Amino acid sequence: MSRSCSRAACATLLCGLMATAHTADSPTTPKFNAAQVERGKATYAQNCASCHGPGLQAGEFGPPLKGSAFLDRWGGRPVAELSTYLHANMPPGRSGELDNAAYTGLVALLLSVNGVPVGAQELPGDPQALAAMRLPGQSRSEQAKLRSTSLGAITPGVKLAPWPKQPSPLDHYTPVTDGMLNAPPDGEWLAWRRTHAALGYSPLKQITRQNVAGLRLAWSLALPVGLNESEPLVHDGVLFLFSYRDNVQALDAATGDELWHYARQLPDKAVPSTKRGMALYGNKLFIGTSDRHEIALDVKTGHVIWDQPLAPAGETGSMLTGGPLVAKGKVIQGMAGRPAGGNYLVAMDAATGKEVWRFHTIPRPGQPGGDSWNGLPVEQRQGASIWTSGSFDPQLNLVFFGPGNTYDTGPLRFPSGKPGVTSDGLYTNTTLALDPDTGQLKWYFQHVHNDQWDLDWAFERQLLPLQVGGQTRKLVVTAGKIGVWDALDAATGKYVFSYDMGVQTLVAAIDPTTGEKQIDPKLLPDRQHTVTVCPHGGGGRNWMPTSYNPQTHVLYAAAQETCMDLVPAGKDQAGFLSSGVNITMRPRPDSDGRFGRLQAINLDQRKALWTDRQRAFQSGGVLDTAGGVVFAAATDRWFTAYDDATGKTLWRNRLTDIPNTPPISFSVNNQQYVAIVVGYGESAPSVFTVLTPEISLPAARSSSIWVFALPK
């Protein structure tokens, strides 16, 4: 359905069926009007006729869209399936780019030419309403009347030889339990960062330092075009993958064969956004959508089980990007962006989608922390976004999340001086510990008060048993963009220690008892003078997650070596940060031109074991494995394996696009695989490329998944 479509694309795009929900209600006759049909004709002429022919009875490269050949595939099926399929696949190479009215017009046209009478009522665009309507069916005798010479149509009367049904891992899929999420089988990747402790570590050891050089491509798959930050999930040999424009696929993890495909039909005003994770529980896959809903899909079919809107009616500025967390039968999803009044966490019943509790990450007046916003009314408080998924400790019965900073820094720049009022800006840059049953706040720790530099602490909270004073303690460990790790007692939030990886100049000292950061007042934004701070606002480290080896107590972190100038924006201009400054980038004063850093840190000893530095910026997360191999990727598209004990490079593979995701590892049939998704466009790595102009970026953006294994 494109003027420049390929033969293969045109001949096959309408020959498959999308897996979407069937309605249990009695089917109704579709209703649509003449205006919609006329719009459909105009859309078809511009986007479809060159493949499917001006009369819809087949072109040289596309199958017929009316008559028995079409209805043999679509007859009797919900109109919602046809509508969703058009959104997800048409026009080829530009799927989802038409507005909803154009897609609804195409559906109306197809209904009209296939025997459904035109009426006065509009065909709705809502998938749930369309699910109750069915396309007409046709008898075999009527089908025999059609004669077509299209390359995309089967000659009438030809019988295809029976083909044996291929075995599917979905046939043996078992429900995901709380016990599995807390302690996944070695070969599974069941949650964002694999475990509820957010370690990002694989206990598989088939791939080792000695044999990793033999890694070869096992399979790959092109994905919907667009930026991609999603970490796949793997259970019982099924790999679940999220892609741009809210496409979700279930794939055979050993072969890459598609098992089902769900595509969200987004409203016209919804801006497609990246999703960094999904969640599995029972027989459901949970996903946040670009139109700010949480949905539960049946893992065996891709059908929608429930669909829950999260944002209040009329709210603007919010979106979902971090994945959900499942804890004790509840799906907990965080919101991000700049809505008036700040962001929030929503907990839903995993079985029904019903909201159980809601926690605002910016306190309301009268609540603890409500007086920390310099006297601002609540509707003028912005930020505290949840950018990544949370962590869960079942023994402590606590979930941990990390709200980010505020971009509206101006109102907090100068303290009001009012008694009892501070400008700390809670709960920005804070670790929150909440009761998953009620949403009650149990404790919090603010890592940096009143962040004026866009250097937030919004990333994974890892739950680690570490040696402190000769005793093992359970700690929550996290770092902000400045590359400083704070360790807190997981039960109480009491500060324990910090570790600085050496990419920042903002913090001069840290109180060893309280964790309070001492910052030079000269580094605050200034409307009169340019101020230089390291790192850049894109982060020394950013959301690209770390990997922690629980056997060696070594943390592997990717970071960047950059600085920024806070430049006065001009008189009466708010600037990027509303304190009146814009941000520009510069290398560190001691830079040798190598900007990407991968560092191994022993957290028990609080010291760096090795550091690998390179020209290209680190753009993906990190994966360490029990085989002694750590994987990372960069903006030069090299996917690299290192010796996790020494940092020595052991293997490299050039990818088709820039990876903005963390790699994962899983096993199927006793074979270990390493997978990574590519899809250039995420802001953190792309913003840095101005410092490396000789590293060419892909001329055509794409997205795909690469899966590697040792030769069998």
N, C-alpha and C positions, 0 to 999 in steps of 0.2 A: 504494500500500500504506500509506495514511495515512488516518485518519478525516477529515482536512480537506484531502485532496489536490484539486488542480485537475483539470478535465476533461482538459486537455492533458497534464498530468503522468501521470495514471492511464492515459490511452489510449496513451501512447507508451513508457512506461518499460520495459516488458517486450517491446517490439517490436524493439529493436535488440540487437545482440550485442556483448559486450565482446571486445576482442582480447586473448586470453590464449594461453599456450603450449599446443600440442597435443602429446600424448605419442606417442612413437614405439613404445611397447610395445603388446602385444596388449591390447585393452580387456577389462576385467573387469566382471562384474555388480555394481552397487552393493550394499553390505551396510549395513543399518540396522535398528534395533529399534523395538518398539512404544512405548517410553518417549520416544524421540526424536520419533516421529510425534505423540504426545499433546502434547508441548511445542510442536511446530510448529502444531498446531491452536489452542492457546492464543495463541501469538504472532500467528497469522493473524487470529484473531477480533478481537484488539485493534488490529492495525495495517493489515490488508489487506482485510478483508471489505467495508468500505464502498465500496471501489472495484471489487473483483473479484467481489463477490457471496459469500454465505455458502456456496454449494456449489462455488466455484472455477470455475463455468462461465460467468463474465462478469457483471459488474455494469453499472450504467449508464455508468460512466466508465472501467472497466478491462477489458482483454481477458481471455479465458478462460485459466485456468492448468492445464486438463487437457483431454485429447482432442486431436484432430488439429490444431486451430489452434495449440495450444501446441507440440506435437511437430513440426509442420511447421517451426517455428523452431529448436527445441532438440533434436529427435530425433537420436541418434547422436553428439552432441557430448560432450566431457568434462564430467563433473559439476563439475569445477573452474571451468569457465566460468560455469555457473549460480551457483555459490557466490560467486564473485568479483563477478558482476554484482549480486547481492543486497546484498553488503557495500557496493558503490560507489554504489548508487542507491536503496536502500530503507531506511526509508520516505521518500517524497519530502520534501525539505527537512530530513530528519533522518538522512541516509544515514550508515551506520557506527555509529550510536548504540546499537544493540542489542548484547548480548554475543554471543560466538561460538557459545555453546550455542543461543541463539535462532535465529541464522542457520542453523546446522546442522539444527535442528528443522524450519525451513521447507523446507530442501532435502529432508529425509526425507519430509515431507508431500507435496511435489510429486512425488517418486519414487513414493510409495505410490499416489497417486490416478492416476498415469499407468502403472500396471501392473506396477511392480516389487514383488515379494513382500516382506513384512516378515519379518525373521529375528531371530536372537538377538544378532548382532554389531553393535557400534556403528558408525555412519558416522563416519569420522575428520573432523576439521576441517582437517587439514593439506592445503594446496593441491596439494602434490606427490603425495600419496596419492590425492586426488580426481581428479588428471589421468589416472590409469590406469583410471578408471571411466567408463562411457559411459551416457548416457540412452538409453532404448529408442526405436526408430524406429517409424513407422507407414506403412502403404501408402496410396495415394491413395483406394482404395475405402473404407478405414476412415475417412479424413478426410471423405469425402462424407457420412458418417452424422451429422456434427455440424451442429446448427442453433442459431444464436445471434442474439439481438436486441441484443447489446451495441453501444454506440456505438464501442467500441474494437476490434471485430472486423470483418473483411471478410466480406461476404455470401458464403456458399458458392456456388461455381460462377462467381463473378466473375473475369474475367481482366484483369489489368492490362496496359496498353499498354507495350511495351518502351521503356525509357528509355536514352538513350545514356550510356555510362560517361564521367564527367567526368575530364579529365586531372588527374593528381596529380603534385606535385613529387617525390614519392617514386619515381616511375618513372625519374627522371633523377638520383637521389641518388648522389653519389660519395663514396668513403671519405675520412675526415679523416686526413691524414698529419701526421707530425712537422713537416714544412716548413710546412704550413698553420697549425699551432698556433703556430709561432714567428713567422710573418709572415702573418697572415690576409689574404685578399682584402678590399678596402676595404668591400664591402657585407656582410661576414659578421661574426657575433658568436659565436665558436667556443668561448669559455671564460669563466669568471667574470672580469669586468673586461676581456673581449675578447681580451687577449693574455697570454702567459706573463709579461710584464713588469708586468702588473696596472695598466696605464695608465688604463683606463676612458675612452678617447678614441676618437671616430669620425672617420676621415679623409674622410667624406662631406661634400659641400659644395653639394648641391642646395638645401638649406634654408639661407638666409643671413639676415644682419641685416636686409636690405632686404625679404625676402618672408616672414619667419617669422610675421608678423601674419596671413597667409592660411592658416595651418594649420587643418585641419578633421579631424573624426573620420573615419577610414577604415573601421574596424570595431572592435567590442568583443565581449567574451564573458564571461558570468557563469561563475564558477569555484566549486568546492566551498567551502561557507561555512567561514570560519576565517581566522586570521591567516596572512599570506603575506609572506615576505621573499625569495622566490626571484627571481633574475635569469634571464630567458629566454635560450636559445641559439638561433642562427639559422644554418642552412647549406643551400645549394642551394634556397632558397625554402621551407624547412620550419622552423617555429618550435616549439621544445620547451619545455614549461612544466610546472613542479612546483607542486602545490597541496596544501592541507591534507589530512590523513589519507592522505598518500602516494599521491596521484593524479598521474599523469603523462599529458600529452596531446601529441600531435604535430598541429600545425595548419598549414594552408596560410598562409604568412606574409603573403600579399597579400590574402586574403579572410577568414581566420579559420575556414574550414571545417575540421572535425575529420577527421583522417586515421586516427588510432587513439587508444585510451585504455587506459592500464594503471592498475589500482587494487590496491594492496597489501592483502592480508588480514592484519591485525595481530592478534597475540595479545591476549587480554582485558586483560592487565596492561600492555601497551605504551601509553605516553602519546604521542599524536601530537605531533610537534615540527616546527618550521619547518626548512627547508633553504635555505641562502642561495645554493647553486649546484649545478650538475651538471657533467659533463664529457663531451665527445665525442672518440672516437678510432676510426679504422677505420669499421666499420659498427655500432658499439656506442654506447649512451648509458649512462653510469655514474651511479648514484644511491646515496646513503646513505639508509637507511630508519629509521623510528621504532622498529623492534625491533632496531636496532643490527646490521644486515647491510649489506653492499655488494652491489648487484646490477648486472648488465649486461643491458640490453635491446637487442633487435634494432631498429635505427632504422627499419626498413621495416615492421615488424609490431607492435612493442611486446611481443613474446614474450620471456620470460626466457631468457637464454643461460646465465648462471651466477649463483649466489647464495652469497655467502660470509659466514658469521657473523664478527663482529669482536671482540666482548666475550667474555672467558673465562666459562665456565659458573659461575654463582653470583654474578657481579659485579653490584653494584647502584650506582646513582648516576650512571652514565655515559649519554651520549646523543650523537647526531650532529646537528650544526647547520651547520657549515661544509661546503662542497662539496668533492668530490675534485679532485685535480690529477693530470693525466696527464703523465708525463715519461719518455721513452725506453722506452715500452712498459709502463710500470708505473703503476698507479692508486694514488695515495697519499691516504689518508683520515685525518683527525685526529678525535680523540674529545674531548668536553667533559663538564663536570659535576663531580661530587664523589665519584668512586670512591676507596676506600681504596687508598693507594699512588700516586694520581695518574693522569694521562692518558698518551696515547701516540699515535704515528703508525703506521699500518699500510700497507705497500706490497704490492700484489697484482699478479700477472701479468695484463695486460689481456686476454690470450687465454683464460686458464683460470680466473682468480680465485684461484689458489693463492697463499698468503701467501709473500712473498719475504723481508721483514724487518719488524721491529717496533722502534720507538725510544721509550723511556719519557721523557717530558718532565720527570719528576722523577727525578734520578739515584738509583741504588741505592747503598747503602754500599759503599765501595771503588772506585766509579767517580769520575771527575772531577766535582766538584760535590756528591758524595754527603755531604760533611761540612759542607754549607751550611744544614742544617735544624735547627740548634740542638740537635743530638743526638737528635732525634725518631726513633723506629723508622720504617721505611719505610711500614708500614701506617697510620701516623698522619699521613702527609704528603698533603695534598690540594691540588688546583688544577692550575695550568699547563695549562688547557684550550686546545684549538685551536678557536677560534670561527669562523674564516674559512679560505678556501682559501689555498694557498701560491703561490709564484712559482718560475720556473725559468729559469736561464741556461744554454743549451746549450753556449756557448763555455767557460764555467768549469766546466760539469758539476756545478752546484750547485742544490739546491732550498732555498727559504727559507720558514720558518714562524715564527709569533710566538705562543708560549704566553702565556696571560693570567696573572692574579694568583692568590692563594689567599684564600678567604673565612675560612679558619681562621687568623686573624691572631694570636690570643692566644698560642699557643706560641712565636711568633717575636718577640713584643713586647719582651721583655727578654733580651739576650744571656746565654748560659749562662756565658761566661767560660772555658770549657774550652779548653785549648791545641789549636790546629789546627781548632777548630770555630767556624763563623760562623752568623749568622742571615740571610744574604743570600737564601736560598730559591730556589736555581737549580732549573729554568730558567724560573721565573716572570718575566714582563715582559722577555723575552729574544728577540733575533733569533737563530735557529738556521740554520746553513748545513750541509746534509747532502749526502753523495754519494747520488744517486738509485739507483745500482746496488746499494749495500750498506747504506745507512742510516748509514754512519759519519759521526760529527760532525767537520766540518772546522774550524769556528770558531763562536764565540758571542759575543754582546755583551749584557750585562744593562743595560737602560736605567735602571731604578730598582731598587735593592736593597730587599728587605723592605717591600713595598707594604702599608701599614697603612690605606689610604684607599679601597680599591676603585677605584683609578684606573689600570687596567691598560693594557698596550701590546699588544693582541691583534689588530691589524687588518692591512690589506694591506701587503705589502712591495713597493714599487715599484722597478724596476730602471731607473736613469736615468743617461745620460751628461751630466755637468754640469761647468761651468767651475770649477776650483779652482786658485788661484795661477797663472792664465794657461794652464792645461792642462786638457784634457778627461779626466775620470776616470769610470769606471763605478761608480756608487754604489747602495747599498740605502738607500732613504729610507722612513721610517715615523714615525708619531706615535702617542702614547698619548692617553688621555682628557683629559689636561691641555692638549692642543693644542700641544705642543712636538714639532717634527720633529727627528729625529736622522738624519744622513747618515753612512753607513759605507762603507768601501772594500769592494766586492762580493767581491773575491778574498781578502781577508785579515781583514775585520771591523774594521780599524783605524778609530777615530773620526776624522771629518773636520770636521763642523760641526753646529750646531743652529740652529733658528729657532723663536721663540716667537710664536704668533699673538695672544697677549694676553688669554686668558680664564682664566688660573690665577694663584694666589698661593702655591702650594706650594713651587716651586723658586725660591730666591733668586739663585742663580748656578750656572753650568755651567763646569767646568774646560775651557779651550779646547784642551787637549792630550789629555785622557783621556775627556772627556764626562761625568765624575762630577758628579752633581747635588747641590748643597748645599741642604739642607732645614733650616729652623728647627726645633729640637727642641720648641719650644712648640706646633708644629702636629701633634705626635704625639697619638694618642688618649689621653685622660686620664679615669680613673674618677671624678675629683673635680670636674672643671670641663668646661663646654661649650667646644669648640674649633670655630672657623669656618674653613673652607677653601673655596677656589674652584678648580675648578668642583665641582658636585654629582657624586656617584658615578655618576649616569647619563651623565656625560661632558660635557666641553666639546665634544669630538667623540666619536662612538662608532663602532660598526661600519659605519654608513652610509658607503660608500666615497667617496673623492675622485676627481677626474679631472685628468689631467696632459696638457697640450698639448706634444708633443715638438718642435713647430715654434717656439713662442714661449718654451718653458721655464717656463710659468706653471701653477701648481697651483691648482685650485679646490676649496675645502673648505667643508663645512657644519658649523656648530657651534652651541652654545647658551651663553647668558650667564647662569649660575646659580651659586649657592654652596650649601654644606651645613653644617649644624651636627652635629658629632659629640657626641651627648648621652649622658652616663653612663646605663647601662641599669639601674642599681640594684645593690645588694649581692648578690654571688654569681650574677649573671645574665650570661650570655655576650654577649647583644646580637646585632644583625645581623652585625656584625663581632665575632668571638669575643674580641677584646681588651676587651670590656665596654662597647661603645658602640652606640647606634642612630643612624640617619641621618635627619635632617629637612632640608627644603629651604627656601631663602630666595633672594630676588633679590640681585644684587650690590649693594654699598653705594652705588654710583653709578648704579644702574639708573634708566632713564627709562621702563621698562615694555616695552621692546622686547627680546625674548629670543632670537629666531632670527638667526643670522649666516651670511652667505655671503661668503667672502673669496677674493680672487685674490692669489696670492703668486708673485712672480718668484724662483725658487729659485737662479738664477745670481747675482742681485743680493742675495738674502736680504732682500727688502722687500715690503710689501704694496702692491699697485697700486690696489685699491679694496675697499671693504667695504660690503655691503648689509645693513641691519639692519631687522628687522620684528617685529611683535608675536608672530606664530605661531612655534612651534618648528619647526626643520627636521627632517623625519621621514624623508626618502628620501635616497639617495645623489645624486651629482652626475655629469652628463654634459656634456663639452665636445665641440664638433664643429669640423671644418675650415671650416665656413661662418661661423664667428665667433659662434656661439650656444651658450650654456651653459644647461642645464636643471636645475631643482631643484624640490622639492615640500615641502609643510609640513603641519602638523596642522590647518590650516584648510581643507584639501583643495584648495588652489590649486596647480596645476601651472604653473610659470612659466618663461618663456624670457627670458634676459638677454643683452645685448651683452657678449661676453666681454672686450672691451677697456675698457669703461667701467662695467659693472654696471647700465646702464639697462634697465628692464623693457620688453620688446618684445611680449610675448604672454602671456595667462593663460587657463587653462581649469579650471573647477571639476569635481572628480572626485566619484564617488559615495561613496567611503570614503577613509580616511587611507592614503596610500602609505607603506609601510615598506620599499620596494625602490629600487634605483637604476634610472633610465631607461636604455634602450639605443637604438641607432639601427642600421638595416640597410637594404638595398635589394633590391628584386625587380623585374625587368623595367624597369630604369632609373628606378624610383621610390623615393625615400628615405622611410623611415618612422621615427617615433619612438614607442617603446612604453614603458608603465609599468604595473606591477601594483599594485593596491590591496588592502588587507586589514588592517583595524585590529586591534591587539592586541599588537604588539611592545612590550616593556617600556620601552625607552629613550625613545621619544617619548611613550608614554602616561603615564609617570610624571610628566612635566613639566606636564601639562595642569591641575594644581591651581593653577598660577600664572596661568592664563588662563581663568577660569571662564566668561567670556562667549562663548568659542569653543565652539559646540555640537559634541558628538561624535555620530556616527551612532547613532540609537536602535536600529537593527537592524544587527548586524554583517553584512558581506558581503565578497565578494572578486570581483574581475574584472580583466580586462586591457583597457587602452585603447591604441589604435594610431592615430596621427595622420599625416597626409600633406598635401601641398599639392594643391589641385584639379588634376586632369589637364586 
